Amino acid sequence: MQLLEGGGVSKLRDIIRQLGYNKDVDIEVGTVIAYPDIRVKLDEANFDLDTEDCEICEHLREHEREVSINGQDTTITFKDALKVGDRVAVVMFSAGQRYLILDRI
């Protein structure tokens, strides 16, 4: 699983750069059925995605950021990771061989 870093716009830009123009990119909707060993049930598919199939945007995982508050450097841990039952937007590319969990919906 490749972990993407940066903000949402930069992650999307990086994915588009990696893919280039590709008319075979689709956005699917699914439900997280297991986490942290990710499993996603797609609404329009007869199979589940698992960790080996997916890339997950950083903001959907627990992660840390270094920040400066009133001149004091500190680290903030964002714990708003995906949870079982979350509905997610999933980008399908590489002829259905790779998936990017883009965001909650």
Secondary structure, DSSP 8 states (H G I E B T S, - for coil): ---B-S-HHHHHHHHHHHH-S-TT-EEEEEEEEETTTTEEEETT-SSEEEGGGEEEBGGGS-EEEEEEETTEEEEEEE-----TT-EEEEEEETTTTEEEEEEE-
